[in-house]
Amino acid sequence: MADLGNVNKLEKRYNQEISLFGERLRRLREQKKLTQLDMEIASGINRTEISRIENGQKNIEFLTLVKLAIALDAEIKDFFSD
């Protein structure tokens, strides 16, 4: 049986990373002076989904990450470093 302490630590870390990713996405978007609507148009990702990602409420798949990077004219690594 899994140690619940380790499971809780992993879940906490998972949630922290998702939130951090969302913060970086928002920062990159704002640096480019883009709205969430601009991002929706450029990426094809609904602005409600973009909002959920930025607020740490949604995990994304790799294809979504690629679409966001293209819309921001950024590299994928930009989402993972300051």
DSSP file (Angstrom, degrees, kcal/mol; ACC not computed):
  #  RESIDUE AA STRUCTURE BP1 BP2  ACC     N-H-->O    O-->H-N    N-H-->O    O-->H-N    TCO  KAPPA ALPHA  PHI   PSI    X-CA   Y-CA   Z-CA
    1    1 A M              0   0    0      0, 0.0     2,-0.1     0, 0.0     3,-0.0   0.000 360.0 360.0 360.0 139.4    0.0    0.0    0.0
    2    2 A A        -     0   0    0      1,-0.1     2,-0.6     2,-0.1     3,-0.0  -0.357 360.0-110.0 -68.6 143.7    1.3    3.5   -0.9
    3    3 A D     >  -     0   0    0      1,-0.2     4,-2.1    -2,-0.1     3,-0.4  -0.646  22.6-149.4 -73.2 117.8    2.5    5.8    1.9
    4    4 A L  H  > S+     0   0    0     -2,-0.6     4,-2.6     1,-0.2     5,-0.2   0.810  94.6  60.2 -63.5 -30.0   -0.1    8.5    2.1
    5    5 A G  H  > S+     0   0    0      2,-0.2     4,-1.9     1,-0.2    -1,-0.2   0.919 107.9  44.1 -62.1 -43.2    2.5   11.0    3.3
    6    6 A N  H  > S+     0   0    0     -3,-0.4     4,-2.4     2,-0.2    -2,-0.2   0.883 112.2  52.4 -68.8 -38.1    4.4   10.5    0.0
    7    7 A V  H  X S+     0   0    0     -4,-2.1     4,-2.5     1,-0.2    -2,-0.2   0.928 110.5  48.1 -63.0 -44.2    1.3   10.7   -2.1
    8    8 A N  H  X S+     0   0    0     -4,-2.6     4,-2.4     2,-0.2    -1,-0.2   0.882 110.9  50.9 -64.7 -38.3    0.3   14.0   -0.4
    9    9 A K  H  X S+     0   0    0     -4,-1.9     4,-2.5     2,-0.2    -1,-0.2   0.911 111.7  47.7 -64.2 -42.7    3.8   15.4   -1.0
   10   10 A L  H  X S+     0   0    0     -4,-2.4     4,-2.7     2,-0.2    -2,-0.2   0.914 112.3  48.6 -64.9 -42.5    3.6   14.4   -4.6
   11   11 A E  H  X S+     0   0    0     -4,-2.5     4,-2.4     2,-0.2    -2,-0.2   0.901 111.4  50.1 -65.3 -40.4    0.2   15.9   -5.1
   12   12 A K  H  X S+     0   0    0     -4,-2.4     4,-2.2     2,-0.2    -2,-0.2   0.930 112.9  46.2 -62.8 -45.2    1.3   19.1   -3.4
   13   13 A R  H  X S+     0   0    0     -4,-2.5     4,-2.5     2,-0.2    -2,-0.2   0.910 110.8  53.5 -63.4 -42.5    4.3   19.4   -5.6
   14   14 A Y  H  X S+     0   0    0     -4,-2.7     4,-2.1     1,-0.2    -2,-0.2   0.929 110.7  46.1 -56.5 -48.3    2.2   18.6   -8.7
   15   15 A N  H  X S+     0   0    0     -4,-2.4     4,-2.2     1,-0.2    -1,-0.2   0.867 111.0  52.9 -65.6 -37.4   -0.2   21.4   -7.8
   16   16 A Q  H  X S+     0   0    0     -4,-2.2     4,-2.6     2,-0.2    -1,-0.2   0.913 109.5  48.6 -63.5 -42.8    2.7   23.8   -7.1
   17   17 A E  H  X S+     0   0    0     -4,-2.5     4,-2.4     2,-0.2    -2,-0.2   0.889 110.2  50.7 -66.6 -39.5    4.2   23.1  -10.5
   18   18 A I  H  X S+     0   0    0     -4,-2.1     4,-2.1     2,-0.2    38,-0.3   0.917 112.7  47.0 -63.9 -42.7    0.9   23.6  -12.3
   19   19 A S  H  X S+     0   0    0     -4,-2.2     4,-2.2     2,-0.2    -2,-0.2   0.912 111.7  50.4 -64.2 -42.9    0.4   27.0  -10.5
   20   20 A L  H  X S+     0   0    0     -4,-2.6     4,-2.2     1,-0.2    -2,-0.2   0.901 109.1  51.6 -63.1 -41.6    4.0   28.0  -11.3
   21   21 A F  H  X S+     0   0    0     -4,-2.4     4,-2.5     1,-0.2    -1,-0.2   0.931 109.4  50.4 -59.4 -45.7    3.5   27.2  -15.0
   22   22 A G  H  X S+     0   0    0     -4,-2.1     4,-2.5     1,-0.2    -2,-0.2   0.888 108.9  51.5 -60.7 -40.5    0.4   29.2  -15.1
   23   23 A E  H  X S+     0   0    0     -4,-2.2     4,-2.4     2,-0.2    -1,-0.2   0.903 110.7  48.4 -63.3 -41.2    2.1   32.2  -13.5
   24   24 A R  H  X S+     0   0    0     -4,-2.2     4,-2.6     2,-0.2    -2,-0.2   0.894 110.0  51.9 -67.2 -39.1    4.9   32.0  -16.1
   25   25 A L  H  X S+     0   0    0     -4,-2.5     4,-2.6     2,-0.2    -2,-0.2   0.946 111.3  47.2 -60.6 -47.9    2.4   31.8  -18.9
   26   26 A R  H  X S+     0   0    0     -4,-2.5     4,-2.8     1,-0.2     5,-0.2   0.920 112.1  50.2 -60.2 -44.5    0.6   34.9  -17.7
   27   27 A R  H  X S+     0   0    0     -4,-2.4     4,-2.4     2,-0.2    -1,-0.2   0.925 111.8  47.2 -61.5 -45.5    3.9   36.7  -17.3
   28   28 A L  H  X S+     0   0    0     -4,-2.6     4,-1.5     2,-0.2    -1,-0.2   0.913 113.2  49.3 -61.8 -42.7    5.0   35.9  -20.8
   29   29 A R  H  <>S+     0   0    0     -4,-2.6     5,-2.3    -5,-0.2    -2,-0.2   0.926 112.9  46.4 -63.1 -45.0    1.6   36.9  -22.2
   30   30 A E  H ><5S+     0   0    0     -4,-2.8     3,-1.3     1,-0.2    -1,-0.2   0.857 107.2  57.1 -68.9 -34.6    1.6   40.2  -20.4
   31   31 A Q  H 3<5S+     0   0    0     -4,-2.4    -1,-0.2     1,-0.3    -2,-0.2   0.855 108.4  47.8 -62.1 -33.4    5.2   40.9  -21.4
   32   32 A K  T 3<5S-     0   0    0     -4,-1.5    -1,-0.3    -5,-0.2    -2,-0.2   0.435 114.9-122.8 -85.0   0.5    4.0   40.5  -25.0
   33   33 A K  T < 5 +     0   0    0     -3,-1.3     2,-0.4     1,-0.2    -3,-0.2   0.885  61.3 147.8  58.2  42.4    1.1   42.9  -24.2
   34   34 A L      < -     0   0    0     -5,-2.3    -1,-0.2    -6,-0.1     2,-0.2  -0.844  40.4-140.8-107.5 143.9   -1.4   40.2  -25.3
   35   35 A T     >  -     0   0    0     -2,-0.4     4,-2.1     1,-0.1     5,-0.1  -0.457  32.7-105.5 -88.5 171.1   -4.9   39.6  -23.8
   36   36 A Q  H  > S+     0   0    0      1,-0.2     4,-2.3     2,-0.2     5,-0.1   0.848 125.0  55.0 -65.3 -32.1   -6.3   36.2  -23.3
   37   37 A L  H  > S+     0   0    0      2,-0.2     4,-2.3     1,-0.2    -1,-0.2   0.908 105.3  51.7 -66.2 -41.3   -8.5   36.9  -26.3
   38   38 A D  H  > S+     0   0    0      1,-0.2     4,-2.5     2,-0.2    -2,-0.2   0.917 110.7  49.3 -57.5 -42.8   -5.4   37.6  -28.4
   39   39 A M  H  X S+     0   0    0     -4,-2.1     4,-2.6     2,-0.2     6,-0.5   0.885 107.8  53.6 -65.5 -39.1   -4.0   34.3  -27.2
   40   40 A E  H  X S+     0   0    0     -4,-2.3     4,-2.4     1,-0.2    -1,-0.2   0.934 111.9  44.9 -59.9 -45.5   -7.2   32.5  -28.1
   41   41 A I  H  < S+     0   0    0     -4,-2.3    -2,-0.2     1,-0.2    -1,-0.2   0.915 117.9  43.2 -65.1 -43.2   -7.0   33.9  -31.6
   42   42 A A  H  < S+     0   0    0     -4,-2.5    -2,-0.2    -5,-0.2    -1,-0.2   0.803 127.3  28.1 -74.7 -29.7   -3.3   33.1  -32.0
   43   43 A S  H  < S-     0   0    0     -4,-2.6    -3,-0.2     2,-0.2    -2,-0.2   0.675  93.3-126.1-107.4 -21.0   -3.4   29.6  -30.4
   44   44 A G     <  +     0   0    0     -4,-2.4     2,-0.5    -5,-0.4    -4,-0.2   0.578  68.8 130.0  80.0   8.9   -6.9   28.3  -31.1
   45   45 A I        -     0   0    0     -6,-0.5    -1,-0.3    -5,-0.2    -2,-0.2  -0.866  67.8-109.2 -99.6 126.5   -7.2   27.6  -27.3
   46   46 A N    >>  -     0   0    0     -2,-0.5     4,-2.1     1,-0.1     3,-0.6  -0.208  21.5-127.0 -53.8 138.2  -10.4   29.0  -25.8
   47   47 A R  H 3> S+     0   0    0      1,-0.3     4,-2.4     2,-0.2    -1,-0.1   0.784 109.9  60.1 -63.7 -25.9   -9.7   32.0  -23.5
   48   48 A T  H 3> S+     0   0    0      2,-0.2     4,-2.1     1,-0.2    -1,-0.3   0.903 106.9  46.8 -64.5 -40.0  -11.6   30.3  -20.7
   49   49 A E  H <> S+     0   0    0     -3,-0.6     4,-2.4     2,-0.2    -2,-0.2   0.894 110.2  52.7 -67.0 -40.1   -9.0   27.4  -20.9
   50   50 A I  H  X S+     0   0    0     -4,-2.1     4,-2.8     1,-0.2    -2,-0.2   0.920 109.3  49.8 -61.2 -42.8   -6.2   29.9  -21.0
   51   51 A S  H  X S+     0   0    0     -4,-2.4     4,-1.9     1,-0.2    -2,-0.2   0.921 110.2  49.9 -60.6 -44.9   -7.6   31.5  -17.9
   52   52 A R  H  <>S+     0   0    0     -4,-2.1     5,-2.9     2,-0.2     6,-0.8   0.878 112.1  48.4 -63.6 -37.6   -7.8   28.1  -16.1
   53   53 A I  H ><5S+     0   0    0     -4,-2.4     3,-1.8     4,-0.2    -2,-0.2   0.947 111.4  49.1 -66.2 -48.4   -4.2   27.3  -17.1
   54   54 A E  H 3<5S+     0   0    0     -4,-2.8    -2,-0.2     1,-0.3    -1,-0.2   0.805 110.5  51.7 -62.5 -29.4   -2.9   30.7  -15.9
   55   55 A N  T 3<5S-     0   0    0     -4,-1.9    -1,-0.3    -5,-0.2    -2,-0.2   0.317 116.2-112.9 -91.0   8.3   -4.8   30.2  -12.6
   56   56 A G  T < 5S+     0   0    0     -3,-1.8   -37,-0.2   -38,-0.3    -3,-0.2   0.744  85.8 117.1  71.4  22.8   -3.3   26.8  -12.0
   57   57 A Q      < +     0   0    0     -5,-2.9     2,-0.4    -6,-0.2    -4,-0.2   0.451  66.1  50.7-100.9  -3.2   -6.6   25.0  -12.4
   58   58 A K        -     0   0    0     -6,-0.8     2,-0.3    -5,-0.2    -2,-0.2  -0.987  64.0-147.2-143.7 129.9   -5.8   23.0  -15.4
   59   59 A N        -     0   0    0     -2,-0.4     2,-0.3    -3,-0.1    -6,-0.0  -0.671  28.0-149.1 -84.8 148.5   -3.0   20.6  -16.4
   60   60 A I        -     0   0    0     -2,-0.3     2,-0.2    -7,-0.1    -1,-0.0  -0.800   7.3-122.2-121.4 162.1   -2.2   20.7  -20.1
   61   61 A E     >  -     0   0    0     -2,-0.3     4,-1.7     1,-0.1     3,-0.5  -0.544  36.9-101.2 -95.5 168.4   -0.9   18.3  -22.7
   62   62 A F  H  > S+     0   0    0      1,-0.2     4,-2.3     2,-0.2     5,-0.2   0.869 119.1  57.3 -60.3 -41.2    2.2   18.8  -24.8
   63   63 A L  H  > S+     0   0    0      1,-0.2     4,-2.3     2,-0.2    -1,-0.2   0.882 105.9  51.2 -59.4 -38.6    0.4   19.9  -27.9
   64   64 A T  H  > S+     0   0    0     -3,-0.5     4,-2.5     2,-0.2    -1,-0.2   0.902 108.0  52.8 -64.2 -40.9   -1.3   22.7  -25.9
   65   65 A L  H  X S+     0   0    0     -4,-1.7     4,-2.4     1,-0.2    -2,-0.2   0.914 109.0  49.5 -59.8 -43.5    2.1   23.8  -24.7
   66   66 A V  H  X S+     0   0    0     -4,-2.3     4,-2.5     1,-0.2    -2,-0.2   0.919 110.3  50.4 -63.0 -43.9    3.4   23.9  -28.3
   67   67 A K  H  X S+     0   0    0     -4,-2.3     4,-2.4     1,-0.2    -2,-0.2   0.904 111.0  48.9 -61.3 -41.9    0.4   26.0  -29.3
   68   68 A L  H  X S+     0   0    0     -4,-2.5     4,-1.8     2,-0.2    -1,-0.2   0.912 110.8  50.3 -64.6 -42.4    0.9   28.5  -26.5
   69   69 A A  H  X>S+     0   0    0     -4,-2.4     5,-2.9     1,-0.2     4,-0.5   0.918 111.6  47.6 -62.4 -43.8    4.6   28.8  -27.3
   70   70 A I  H ><5S+     0   0    0     -4,-2.5     3,-1.1     1,-0.2    -1,-0.2   0.923 110.2  52.4 -63.5 -43.8    3.9   29.5  -31.0
   71   71 A A  H 3<5S+     0   0    0     -4,-2.4    -1,-0.2     1,-0.3    -2,-0.2   0.830 115.5  41.4 -61.8 -32.1    1.2   32.0  -30.1
   72   72 A L  H 3<5S-     0   0    0     -4,-1.8    -1,-0.3    -5,-0.2    -2,-0.2   0.435 107.4-124.3 -93.0  -0.8    3.7   33.8  -27.8
   73   73 A D  T <<5S+     0   0    0     -3,-1.1     2,-0.2    -4,-0.5    -3,-0.2   0.942  71.2 129.4  52.1  48.5    6.6   33.5  -30.3
   74   74 A A      < -     0   0    0     -5,-2.9     2,-0.3    -6,-0.1    -1,-0.2  -0.747  61.9-109.9-125.3 169.8    8.4   31.8  -27.4
   75   75 A E    >   -     0   0    0     -2,-0.2     3,-1.6    -3,-0.1     4,-0.4  -0.758  29.4-117.2 -99.6 152.4   10.4   28.6  -26.9
   76   76 A I  G >  S+     0   0    0     -2,-0.3     3,-1.7     1,-0.3     4,-0.3   0.858 113.9  62.9 -56.1 -37.3    9.0   25.8  -24.7
   77   77 A K  G >  S+     0   0    0      1,-0.3     3,-1.7     2,-0.2    -1,-0.3   0.771  87.9  72.6 -61.4 -24.3   11.9   26.3  -22.3
   78   78 A D  G X  S+     0   0    0     -3,-1.6     3,-0.5     1,-0.3    -1,-0.3   0.743  90.8  58.2 -63.3 -22.5   10.7   29.8  -21.6
   79   79 A F  G <  S+     0   0    0     -3,-1.7    -1,-0.3    -4,-0.4    -2,-0.2   0.591 107.9  46.9 -80.3 -10.5    7.8   28.3  -19.6
   80   80 A F  G <  S+     0   0    0     -3,-1.7     2,-0.3    -4,-0.3    -1,-0.2   0.258 108.7  49.5-120.3  11.4   10.2   26.5  -17.3
   81   81 A S    <         0   0    0     -3,-0.5    -1,-0.0    -4,-0.3     0, 0.0  -0.984 360.0 360.0-146.4 157.5   12.7   29.2  -16.3
   82   82 A D              0   0    0     -2,-0.3    -4,-0.1    -3,-0.0    -3,-0.0   0.460 360.0 360.0 -89.3 360.0   12.6   32.8  -15.1
